[in-house]
Each structure stands twice: as C-alpha cells, then as structure tokens.
Amino acid sequence: MKNFDANPEAAMSFLVSQRTHIEPQLYEIRYPGVTYDQIIPVDTSAPEWAPIVAVQSADYRGELQFAGPNSNDDNRADVAYGLGTHPIQTGRLGYGYSLEEIQQAMLMGRDLSSDKARATMRVFEQGLNKLAYLGNTSAGYEGLFNNSAVPTGSAGSTISALAAAATDVAGAQAIVQFFQGHLNTVHVNQTRTTFYPTHILLPPAQRSILASTILPFGGSLTILNYLEANLDVGGQRVRILPEISLEGAGAGGNDRMVIYTRDMEVAKMHLPMAPRFLDPYRDSGTSWFIPGLVRTGGVEIRVPSAMLYVDGV
C-alpha cells in the first residue's frame, strides 16, 4: 500500500510546484480566433498598476507670410500642447483545485491537469479580443468597431451584389471603385492625405465572396487578388482581412466594413499588465484557488478621422 501525506500543507506545496510547471507552457499557447494583437498595436509601456495613462498631443500652428525687405511684421510659428487621460482597469479570472484532485495526482505520480489553467487563459484572451473590437459597456470602453467618434457611412450596395455584377470590365470597375472610394474618403476627405489606410476589415462571409469570385478577365484571378494588387493609397497597398466580430456590428444589426489605419498614433490597445496568475491560496478547508489578473484600458482611438465605418455591406 502506498502512503502519501494528506496534510493540506503538503498539497499546497505540490500545487505550487505544479503551477510553476504549467505556466511556461500556458503563456506560449496561441489561441484560435484571437486576432486583436495582429490588427491593433498593443501598448504595454505604462506601469502595471498605473490608474490612468496620460495622453499628450501637440498641434503646430503658423502660416508662411511674404513681406517687403524692410518689414518687421513677421509671422510666428508655435506649438500648442494638450494633455488627456485614459483610465486603466483590472480584470480578474482564476481557477482552482480540490484536495481530492491534488491528492489523486500525488498518489498516482502524475502532473495536475493543465486543462483548467489553459481554459482560464483562453477566456482571458477571448475577453481581451472582444474588448478590443466591441468594447465593454460596464467598464465604459468602446471598441475598434463601435467607437462613437468614428465617421459612419452607408455601403449603398452589398458586396454580394457587386460581386455578382462583376461579369465584365464595367462590373469589375464598379467593385474597385466601391473600395477605392471609401479608402479615399479617409485618406483625402477626412485626413487631407495625412493618414494612409492600411486595412479593409470585413465580415468573413463578404471576404469569402471576394476570394471565391473569378474576374471575367485575368484567368484565375479573383476579385480579392485583384483588389489587393491594385487598391492604392498614396503608393501603399491595402490588406483585406476577415473579422467575425463585424457581423451585425453596424447600425440596425447590419454587417459593417471598417477602413482602418494601423498606426499607434491612430489607435492602440492599452495593456500595462498582460494576463498573469498569482500565488495559490486556500479558499476553503479542502480547495485552493489560483487568481488571475489583467490590467487594460481597452482600445483608445486617438484619430477617429483616420478610420471609417461602412454599414450594410
């Protein structure tokens, strides 16, 4: 008969060693469907426990003036500085083990299952993904896809209808003009050529239509191939990516397209403290809990005019 120590202190010691074993694997896992850090620049520069992040801005003012050779009336350039703040909040999530689970693992000489830790980390990451794109009402954060300051327009025609009509050069031209027109709205009309849109974000179904519709010219060239090779903003190519959070994200529950400039100056995700687990503690006589924390400010959109929402795609 195998003897083992049923003392809670022994169980605690085993749990601590198991946590140390599990966590290096845990932080290396990439979770499917979590894309926010590929789309939005993530800013981790703030101190982990900072309650707010200061937002500094500078506006340059002045105008060139021409004057006669003896004039002393010189225009002056200057800089106007501004300072705003963005709040950081703490999210909490954890997992636990019972004395029975721990003792059974000790008795059988096995590691504790990492399933609970993996599930907790996945919920953390999925929560951050949802926060980044759609915000959190109770926390007071808006997301990248539903910020009230971003200009919003109507598509006028669905991508499905445009693709179905692309049976000749005129039809193909119409779908190119659809996307190029919205890019120009951001680049020329809204930002006066200051910002260059880098991404068109679409619900997966609409992007799939573009990827599966063959143009009437160019052999096996799809609409998506053609758009990514020819859409141009100031000499830069634009990526067209799918994101499921855009389904029903528009006004009236319509699907939304987002014209987006991926630049830290335009929008960023504040993440002073990435998800982490703290030391376990006894939360009852026969169970232990491993608390987890994350510190985030969600997405801050600093230049709303460098983006555009297009509803009804």
Beta strands, then each sheet from edge to edge (+ up, - down):
strand 1: 42-43
strand 2: 52-61
strand 3: 78-87
strand 4: 89-98
strand 5: 152-154
strand 6: 199-202
strand 7: 239-242
strand 8: 256-260
strand 9: 267-270
strand 10: 273-277
strand 11: 281-284
strand 12: 287-296
strand 13: 298-301
strand 14: 308-311
sheet 1: 1+ 9+ 13-
sheet 2: 2+ 3-
sheet 3: 4+ 12- 10+
sheet 4: 4+ 12- 11+
sheet 5: 5+ 14+ 8- 6+ 7+
end
